[in-house]
Amino acid sequence: MGKRLTVEQRREIFHALVTTQDTIRDVPKSRQIIQKRFGITETVLRQIEEEGIEREWPPLNEDEPASSVRAMRA
C-alpha cells in the first residue's frame, strides 16, 4: 500500500493481527501473515501495533482482552 492508511484501515489491520496471534500463538509468523495479507511493510505494521495498543483498539478493549498483547510488545 503506497498511500497513507486511514484509521479504519489501521484498526482493521490491528484487529486481524491480534486475532491471528491469538489463533496461531506465533507472533513473528502472525506478523508475516498480516504483512502479506494487507501488503504492508514490517515498519508500518509495527506502527499500527503500537497505535492499537496505546489506543486500546478492539479487540483489546472488549470484555475478554486478547492474550497476545504482552507478546506484541516483544
Order of alpha helices (4+ residues) and beta strands (2+ residues): alpha-alpha-alpha-alpha
